[in-house]
Amino acid sequence: MKDNFGILSIEDVEYVRNYILRLRFSNGVTKDVDIFPLLKGVMFEPLKDKRNFIQFGLTGGTIEWYNGADFAPEFLYNIGN
C-alpha cells in the first residue's frame, strides 16, 4: 500500500523486453511501461542504447538508471498498462 505519507512508490521492477519494464507499485498494482517514448534529453538519450537501459535499480521508491536518470512513480503509474 502507500507509505505513511500517501506517496506511491515502486516496489519491484522487471525487464520485460525492448524498453518495456514491469513495475509493481506500493498499492499492489502491476503495470507494464514502455519507456522508449520518454527517452529524450541529455539525461535520457544515453538510455536508447539497451546496454545502458538495462543498468537500472530501485532507489528511493523509483527506478534509477546508472547515470542518475529517473521518473516519478506517479508518472509511470499513469502511463502504464
Z-matrix of the N, CA and C atoms (Angstrom, degrees):
N
C 1 1.444
C 2 1.527 1 109.22
N 3 1.315 2 116.33 1 -171.93
C 4 1.464 3 119.53 2 178.69
C 5 1.517 4 109.61 3 -76.57
N 6 1.332 5 116.30 4 155.39
C 7 1.453 6 119.41 5 179.52
C 8 1.531 7 109.79 6 -75.95
N 9 1.308 8 116.88 7 -173.93
C 10 1.462 9 121.74 8 -175.87
C 11 1.521 10 113.85 9 -60.38
N 12 1.291 11 117.73 10 -20.69
C 13 1.458 12 121.38 11 -179.34
C 14 1.525 13 112.22 12 -98.52
N 15 1.335 14 117.98 13 2.58
C 16 1.456 15 121.49 14 179.50
C 17 1.513 16 113.53 15 73.68
N 18 1.318 17 117.10 16 21.92
C 19 1.467 18 121.66 17 -177.77
C 20 1.525 19 109.59 18 -93.45
N 21 1.323 20 115.73 19 131.59
C 22 1.456 21 121.38 20 176.91
C 23 1.525 22 108.94 21 -75.21
N 24 1.322 23 116.91 22 137.01
C 25 1.466 24 120.73 23 177.10
C 26 1.518 25 109.28 24 -135.86
N 27 1.323 26 115.22 25 166.84
C 28 1.460 27 122.20 26 176.93
C 29 1.523 28 107.24 27 -99.33
N 30 1.333 29 116.14 28 127.56
C 31 1.460 30 120.85 29 -177.92
C 32 1.516 31 113.06 30 -101.61
N 33 1.342 32 116.69 31 -22.23
C 34 1.462 33 119.70 32 179.61
C 35 1.519 34 108.89 33 -154.26
N 36 1.313 35 115.85 34 146.89
C 37 1.462 36 121.51 35 177.81
C 38 1.519 37 108.52 36 -136.72
N 39 1.329 38 114.89 37 139.71
C 40 1.466 39 121.74 38 179.57
C 41 1.523 40 108.37 39 -136.06
N 42 1.329 41 116.00 40 131.73
C 43 1.467 42 120.86 41 174.21
C 44 1.523 43 107.86 42 -73.97
N 45 1.342 44 117.42 43 126.21
C 46 1.462 45 121.79 44 -178.83
C 47 1.529 46 110.15 45 -97.45
N 48 1.325 47 116.78 46 -62.13
C 49 1.463 48 122.80 47 178.48
C 50 1.522 49 107.94 48 -174.15
N 51 1.329 50 115.52 49 161.51
C 52 1.469 51 121.09 50 179.65
C 53 1.527 52 109.87 51 46.05
N 54 1.319 53 118.41 52 -113.67
C 55 1.469 54 121.77 53 -179.39
C 56 1.522 55 110.45 54 -119.46
N 57 1.325 56 115.68 55 26.94
C 58 1.465 57 121.08 56 -178.78
C 59 1.525 58 109.88 57 -100.55
N 60 1.331 59 114.73 58 129.43
C 61 1.454 60 122.02 59 176.56
C 62 1.522 61 109.14 60 -117.25
N 63 1.321 62 116.51 61 141.84
C 64 1.464 63 122.01 62 174.74
C 65 1.531 64 106.53 63 -99.41
N 66 1.310 65 115.19 64 119.74
C 67 1.457 66 121.56 65 -175.63
C 68 1.518 67 110.87 66 -114.10
N 69 1.329 68 116.38 67 132.90
C 70 1.461 69 121.11 68 172.12
C 71 1.522 70 107.46 69 -106.85
N 72 1.334 71 114.36 70 121.89
C 73 1.456 72 121.44 71 -175.08
C 74 1.521 73 111.32 72 -94.75
N 75 1.316 74 115.69 73 164.12
C 76 1.466 75 121.85 74 -176.27
C 77 1.526 76 113.21 75 -66.50
N 78 1.325 77 118.23 76 -13.78
C 79 1.466 78 120.78 77 176.14
C 80 1.532 79 111.66 78 -90.33
N 81 1.350 80 116.88 79 6.02
C 82 1.454 81 122.17 80 177.40
C 83 1.516 82 115.14 81 90.31
N 84 1.312 83 118.27 82 -5.38
C 85 1.470 84 122.95 83 -178.76
C 86 1.529 85 109.31 84 -84.21
N 87 1.334 86 115.89 85 138.41
C 88 1.465 87 122.09 86 174.34
C 89 1.521 88 108.17 87 -112.99
N 90 1.335 89 115.80 88 132.41
C 91 1.461 90 121.00 89 -179.66
C 92 1.525 91 109.51 90 -136.41
N 93 1.340 92 115.12 91 148.11
C 94 1.457 93 121.20 92 171.45
C 95 1.522 94 108.01 93 -95.28
N 96 1.322 95 115.52 94 133.68
C 97 1.463 96 121.23 95 -177.24
C 98 1.517 97 108.93 96 -126.19
N 99 1.335 98 116.16 97 125.47
C 100 1.467 99 121.99 98 174.44
C 101 1.524 100 107.09 99 -87.96
N 102 1.317 101 115.81 100 110.23
C 103 1.457 102 121.99 101 -175.86
C 104 1.533 103 112.32 102 -82.90
N 105 1.331 104 117.88 103 -21.09
C 106 1.468 105 120.40 104 -172.33
C 107 1.531 106 114.17 105 -52.19
N 108 1.335 107 120.22 106 -45.97
C 109 1.474 108 118.94 107 -179.31
C 110 1.532 109 113.65 108 -62.29
N 111 1.317 110 117.52 109 -14.89
C 112 1.462 111 121.88 110 -177.70
C 113 1.526 112 112.98 111 -92.40
N 114 1.319 113 116.89 112 -5.60
C 115 1.466 114 121.00 113 -173.04
C 116 1.526 115 111.35 114 -83.37
N 117 1.319 116 114.80 115 73.44
C 118 1.472 117 122.27 116 179.58
C 119 1.518 118 108.31 117 -132.20
N 120 1.304 119 116.19 118 146.86
C 121 1.453 120 120.68 119 178.08
C 122 1.514 121 112.65 120 95.90
N 123 1.305 122 114.95 121 169.96
C 124 1.462 123 122.63 122 -172.95
C 125 1.527 124 112.97 123 -56.93
N 126 1.317 125 117.59 124 -43.73
C 127 1.466 126 120.28 125 -176.92
C 128 1.526 127 113.03 126 -73.81
N 129 1.326 128 116.95 127 -31.31
C 130 1.460 129 120.27 128 -171.00
C 131 1.525 130 115.00 129 -100.24
N 132 1.324 131 118.55 130 -23.10
C 133 1.477 132 121.54 131 179.59
C 134 1.529 133 112.72 132 -53.58
N 135 1.340 134 119.66 133 -43.07
C 136 1.469 135 119.25 134 -179.33
C 137 1.530 136 113.17 135 -60.69
N 138 1.321 137 117.55 136 -21.21
C 139 1.458 138 120.81 137 -178.17
C 140 1.522 139 112.51 138 -77.02
N 141 1.325 140 117.79 139 -7.25
C 142 1.467 141 119.97 140 174.95
C 143 1.526 142 110.92 141 -67.50
N 144 1.309 143 116.87 142 -21.88
C 145 1.466 144 122.21 143 172.35
C 146 1.534 145 105.82 144 -80.19
N 147 1.330 146 117.31 145 115.97
C 148 1.470 147 120.55 146 -174.96
C 149 1.521 148 112.89 147 -58.86
N 150 1.318 149 117.07 148 -28.50
C 151 1.470 150 118.67 149 177.53
C 152 1.524 151 110.11 150 -62.78
N 153 1.323 152 116.42 151 -33.81
C 154 1.466 153 120.87 152 175.73
C 155 1.526 154 111.11 153 -79.75
N 156 1.328 155 116.41 154 -39.38
C 157 1.465 156 121.03 155 -175.81
C 158 1.526 157 112.18 156 -58.29
N 159 1.316 158 116.21 157 -40.16
C 160 1.474 159 119.38 158 -175.54
C 161 1.532 160 113.04 159 -78.41
N 162 1.318 161 117.77 160 0.65
C 163 1.465 162 121.63 161 178.15
C 164 1.527 163 109.51 162 -93.31
N 165 1.323 164 116.16 163 72.62
C 166 1.461 165 121.53 164 -178.73
C 167 1.519 166 109.70 165 -129.79
N 168 1.295 167 115.28 166 166.64
C 169 1.455 168 122.02 167 175.45
C 170 1.516 169 109.04 168 -158.15
N 171 1.313 170 115.82 169 176.01
C 172 1.461 171 121.02 170 176.92
C 173 1.522 172 108.98 171 -94.67
N 174 1.327 173 115.59 172 126.40
C 175 1.454 174 121.66 173 178.61
C 176 1.525 175 108.34 174 -139.93
N 177 1.293 176 117.09 175 124.43
C 178 1.460 177 120.28 176 176.39
C 179 1.518 178 114.35 177 59.38
N 180 1.319 179 117.87 178 30.03
C 181 1.451 180 121.61 179 177.04
C 182 1.509 181 115.85 180 84.81
N 183 1.324 182 116.68 181 11.80
C 184 1.462 183 119.91 182 175.97
C 185 1.519 184 109.76 183 -144.05
N 186 1.331 185 116.02 184 174.71
C 187 1.464 186 121.35 185 177.39
C 188 1.526 187 107.77 186 -82.26
N 189 1.308 188 115.80 187 135.75
C 190 1.463 189 120.20 188 174.01
C 191 1.517 190 107.96 189 -132.01
N 192 1.338 191 115.73 190 134.60
C 193 1.457 192 121.01 191 178.66
C 194 1.516 193 110.59 192 -91.02
N 195 1.320 194 115.13 193 168.17
C 196 1.463 195 123.57 194 -176.05
C 197 1.529 196 112.79 195 -52.32
N 198 1.349 197 117.34 196 -28.41
C 199 1.462 198 121.20 197 -175.69
C 200 1.523 199 112.91 198 -97.69
N 201 1.325 200 117.64 199 7.51
C 202 1.464 201 121.15 200 178.82
C 203 1.516 202 114.80 201 93.15
N 204 1.322 203 117.75 202 -4.12
C 205 1.468 204 121.32 203 178.70
C 206 1.525 205 109.62 204 -67.77
N 207 1.323 206 116.19 205 141.24
C 208 1.458 207 120.35 206 176.83
C 209 1.529 208 109.93 207 -156.22
N 210 1.327 209 115.24 208 170.69
C 211 1.457 210 122.80 209 176.55
C 212 1.520 211 108.19 210 -131.68
N 213 1.322 212 116.79 211 150.22
C 214 1.460 213 120.97 212 175.93
C 215 1.526 214 109.28 213 -66.79
N 216 1.319 215 117.94 214 136.38
C 217 1.463 216 120.84 215 179.50
C 218 1.532 217 112.62 216 -56.91
N 219 1.320 218 117.31 217 -37.90
C 220 1.463 219 120.93 218 -179.63
C 221 1.525 220 111.37 219 -62.66
N 222 1.322 221 116.26 220 -39.31
C 223 1.458 222 121.40 221 177.77
C 224 1.524 223 110.14 222 -63.13
N 225 1.331 224 116.99 223 -47.79
C 226 1.461 225 120.95 224 179.97
C 227 1.521 226 111.28 225 -63.93
N 228 1.301 227 116.75 226 -37.29
C 229 1.475 228 121.55 227 177.74
C 230 1.523 229 109.86 228 -61.41
N 231 1.321 230 116.71 229 -44.62
C 232 1.467 231 121.00 230 -177.19
C 233 1.522 232 114.25 231 -68.21
N 234 1.336 233 117.94 232 -27.52
C 235 1.462 234 119.66 233 -178.50
C 236 1.528 235 112.76 234 -98.60
N 237 1.315 236 117.08 235 -6.66
C 238 1.466 237 120.98 236 -177.63
C 239 1.515 238 113.33 237 -77.14
N 240 1.333 239 114.40 238 160.35
C 241 1.467 240 121.99 239 176.14
C 242 1.501 241 110.19 240 -113.02
